[in-house]
Amino acid sequence: MEIGEFQKLIERIYFERDSRRGLAGTHMWFCEEVGELTRALRRKKADDPKSRAELEGEFADVLAWLATLASMAEIDLQAAAAKKYAQGCPRCHAAPCGCP
């Protein structure tokens, strides 16, 4: 699934409810999800399938909340990311980044 398709899927599932909450309220939920991802990364144990499943879920949640925020702000997440990073690092234009 492409990022744009994922963004549209999240819109179909959550956009109406998230829009009622507003951008600021939805952003607070996004930040909470980032915190949950942070905690999962701290608890991660090497080669533990349960840790990996938890991380996958938290990464997916953060991406979903980011997609809904982008939709609420009328930003095409896929186009924005491609525009900024298609040429490599936005500052030095290298891949991998050659910035000091």
Backbone as CSV, one residue per row, in Angstrom:
resi,resn,N_x,N_y,N_z,CA_x,CA_y,CA_z,C_x,C_y,C_z
1,MET,0.854,-1.180,0.000,0.000,0.000,0.000,0.896,1.237,0.000
2,GLU,0.588,2.171,-0.874,1.308,3.447,-0.943,0.875,4.352,0.214
3,ILE,1.711,5.315,0.543,1.388,6.245,1.634,0.076,6.978,1.355
4,GLY,-0.122,7.407,0.119,-1.357,8.110,-0.239,-2.590,7.237,-0.048
5,GLU,-2.477,5.962,-0.413,-3.592,5.028,-0.206,-3.873,4.853,1.278
6,PHE,-2.817,4.755,2.072,-2.973,4.611,3.520,-3.653,5.850,4.100
7,GLN,-3.241,7.030,3.654,-3.845,8.265,4.141,-5.344,8.284,3.828
8,LYS,-5.716,7.875,2.626,-7.138,7.822,2.250,-7.895,6.796,3.094
9,LEU,-7.266,5.661,3.375,-7.891,4.641,4.225,-8.163,5.201,5.622
10,ILE,-7.168,5.868,6.189,-7.331,6.456,7.530,-8.412,7.535,7.491
11,GLU,-8.485,8.297,6.411,-9.563,9.287,6.269,-10.931,8.606,6.320
12,ARG,-11.083,7.508,5.562,-12.370,6.804,5.544,-12.738,6.287,6.932
13,ILE,-11.762,5.824,7.679,-12.032,5.234,8.988,-12.256,6.295,10.065
14,TYR,-11.412,7.344,10.105,-11.379,8.235,11.265,-11.612,9.720,11.014
15,PHE,-11.603,10.179,9.749,-11.577,11.617,9.495,-12.740,12.369,10.142
16,GLU,-13.935,11.835,10.047,-15.100,12.535,10.599,-14.952,12.739,12.113
17,ARG,-14.599,11.684,12.826,-14.436,11.789,14.275,-13.257,12.694,14.636
18,ASP,-12.131,12.517,13.952,-10.955,13.333,14.254,-11.213,14.806,13.955
19,SER,-11.955,15.101,12.896,-12.273,16.489,12.558,-13.115,17.148,13.642
20,ARG,-14.039,16.382,14.226,-14.850,16.936,15.320,-13.970,17.280,16.527
21,ARG,-12.930,16.486,16.754,-12.013,16.724,17.866,-11.163,17.966,17.617
22,GLY,-10.897,18.242,16.335,-10.090,19.388,15.964,-8.619,19.046,15.851
23,LEU,-7.892,19.938,15.211,-6.468,19.721,14.966,-5.672,19.657,16.266
24,ALA,-5.940,20.582,17.187,-5.181,20.600,18.452,-5.441,19.339,19.268
25,GLY,-6.690,18.940,19.383,-7.017,17.735,20.145,-6.455,16.486,19.498
26,THR,-6.515,16.419,18.189,-5.975,15.263,17.475,-4.455,15.230,17.595
27,HIS,-3.836,16.390,17.576,-2.378,16.449,17.756,-1.981,15.915,19.124
28,MET,-2.775,16.191,20.144,-2.460,15.653,21.479,-2.519,14.126,21.470
29,TRP,-3.486,13.538,20.772,-3.547,12.084,20.656,-2.326,11.554,19.909
30,PHE,-1.907,12.256,18.857,-0.704,11.871,18.120,0.507,11.853,19.050
31,CYS,0.653,12.896,19.856,1.783,12.961,20.788,1.747,11.816,21.794
32,GLU,0.552,11.458,22.243,0.418,10.323,23.156,0.896,9.041,22.487
33,GLU,0.543,8.863,21.225,0.990,7.676,20.490,2.507,7.660,20.310
34,VAL,3.105,8.824,20.074,4.566,8.898,19.979,5.188,8.486,21.316
35,GLY,4.576,8.902,22.406,5.046,8.487,23.730,4.961,6.980,23.918
36,GLU,3.875,6.370,23.447,3.741,4.917,23.542,4.815,4.214,22.707
37,LEU,5.131,4.768,21.544,6.205,4.211,20.720,7.541,4.330,21.453
38,THR,7.762,5.470,22.077,9.004,5.671,22.834,9.151,4.619,23.927
39,ARG,8.084,4.386,24.669,8.127,3.377,25.741,8.381,1.979,25.165
40,ALA,7.764,1.666,24.041,7.969,0.357,23.422,9.411,0.198,22.952
41,LEU,9.998,1.256,22.422,11.400,1.192,21.997,12.326,0.980,23.192
42,ARG,12.021,1.601,24.305,12.840,1.420,25.513,12.761,0.005,26.045
43,ARG,11.579,-0.619,25.925,11.370,-1.972,26.461,11.816,-3.063,25.500
44,LYS,12.123,-2.694,24.265,12.421,-3.700,23.236,13.556,-4.621,23.686
45,LYS,13.297,-5.896,23.483,14.313,-6.912,23.753,14.689,-7.549,22.421
46,ALA,15.976,-7.699,22.204,16.466,-8.251,20.931,15.828,-9.598,20.640
47,ASP,15.355,-9.753,19.425,14.799,-11.019,18.918,13.604,-11.541,19.716
48,ASP,12.887,-10.679,20.434,11.686,-11.087,21.158,10.479,-10.799,20.272
49,PRO,9.784,-11.848,19.800,8.641,-11.636,18.902,7.551,-10.755,19.516
50,LYS,7.350,-10.837,20.825,6.340,-10.005,21.485,6.744,-8.530,21.420
51,SER,8.031,-8.234,21.651,8.515,-6.856,21.546,8.361,-6.342,20.121
52,ARG,8.671,-7.195,19.163,8.559,-6.789,17.759,7.105,-6.497,17.400
53,ALA,6.195,-7.323,17.829,4.768,-7.111,17.542,4.286,-5.813,18.186
54,GLU,4.733,-5.534,19.406,4.358,-4.287,20.068,4.891,-3.082,19.292
55,LEU,6.151,-3.154,18.861,6.740,-2.067,18.081,5.999,-1.859,16.761
56,GLU,5.682,-2.937,16.068,4.947,-2.815,14.809,3.624,-2.085,15.031
57,GLY,2.912,-2.463,16.084,1.640,-1.823,16.389,1.789,-0.348,16.703
58,GLU,2.802,0.003,17.468,3.009,1.404,17.836,3.451,2.243,16.637
59,PHE,4.340,1.691,15.790,4.714,2.417,14.577,3.492,2.643,13.693
60,ALA,2.644,1.627,13.559,1.435,1.764,12.743,0.508,2.830,13.319
61,ASP,0.359,2.859,14.644,-0.501,3.865,15.272,0.025,5.273,15.028
62,VAL,1.339,5.470,15.169,1.925,6.797,14.938,1.706,7.225,13.490
63,LEU,1.897,6.300,12.556,1.684,6.633,11.145,0.219,6.994,10.886
64,ALA,-0.708,6.258,11.497,-2.132,6.545,11.307,-2.495,7.933,11.843
65,TRP,-2.015,8.270,13.028,-2.308,9.599,13.591,-1.654,10.696,12.764
66,LEU,-0.440,10.466,12.260,0.216,11.439,11.398,-0.588,11.639,10.113
67,ALA,-1.085,10.548,9.548,-1.884,10.636,8.329,-3.162,11.433,8.562
68,THR,-3.822,11.223,9.697,-5.056,11.965,9.951,-4.762,13.443,10.182
69,LEU,-3.657,13.758,10.843,-3.270,15.166,11.011,-3.011,15.815,9.653
70,ALA,-2.307,15.109,8.779,-2.033,15.645,7.440,-3.338,15.884,6.689
71,SER,-4.260,14.948,6.771,-5.552,15.117,6.095,-6.307,16.312,6.642
72,MET,-6.303,16.478,7.945,-6.998,17.607,8.556,-6.380,18.932,8.132
73,ALA,-5.073,18.929,7.895,-4.369,20.133,7.453,-4.369,20.267,5.923
74,GLU,-5.067,19.355,5.252,-5.168,19.333,3.788,-3.803,19.195,3.117
75,ILE,-2.993,18.300,3.674,-1.662,17.998,3.144,-1.656,16.572,2.616
76,ASP,-1.199,16.394,1.393,-0.992,15.070,0.824,0.363,14.600,1.344
77,LEU,0.333,13.684,2.289,1.550,13.243,2.971,2.566,12.643,2.002
78,GLN,2.106,11.844,1.072,3.013,11.219,0.106,3.681,12.273,-0.773
79,ALA,2.902,13.226,-1.284,3.458,14.271,-2.142,4.427,15.168,-1.371
80,ALA,4.081,15.495,-0.123,4.945,16.352,0.689,6.287,15.675,0.967
81,ALA,6.232,14.392,1.304,7.469,13.656,1.597,8.327,13.517,0.338
82,ALA,7.687,13.203,-0.781,8.436,13.062,-2.036,9.073,14.376,-2.442
83,LYS,8.326,15.462,-2.297,8.841,16.784,-2.667,10.077,17.146,-1.840
84,LYS,10.028,16.836,-0.550,11.130,17.243,0.328,12.342,16.326,0.234
85,TYR,12.128,15.004,0.044,13.232,14.055,0.155,13.609,13.336,-1.140
86,ALA,12.969,13.652,-2.259,13.246,12.947,-3.515,14.692,13.083,-3.965
87,GLN,15.330,14.200,-3.651,16.708,14.438,-4.076,17.721,14.069,-2.999
88,GLY,17.287,13.345,-1.972,18.172,12.986,-0.873,17.974,13.942,0.283
89,CYS,19.020,14.164,1.041,18.964,15.076,2.177,18.553,16.472,1.684
90,PRO,17.573,17.095,2.340,17.150,18.428,1.886,18.246,19.487,1.922
91,ARG,19.253,19.311,2.780,20.325,20.323,2.852,21.464,20.047,1.885
92,CYS,21.998,18.821,1.904,23.191,18.540,1.077,22.840,17.783,-0.206
93,HIS,21.599,17.317,-0.318,21.096,16.603,-1.490,21.820,15.282,-1.738
94,ALA,22.435,14.728,-0.733,23.129,13.440,-0.867,22.327,12.335,-0.187
95,ALA,22.563,11.110,-0.650,22.004,9.926,-0.017,23.072,8.846,-0.031
96,PRO,23.642,8.505,1.106,23.264,8.987,2.443,23.692,10.434,2.682
97,CYS,23.086,11.010,3.661,23.361,12.414,4.018,24.843,12.609,4.312
98,GLY,25.376,13.690,3.764,26.777,14.012,3.989,26.969,15.225,4.890
99,CYS,25.882,15.688,5.509,25.995,16.854,6.384,26.859,16.509,7.599
100,PRO,27.609,17.523,8.083,28.443,17.265,9.268,27.595,17.047,10.513
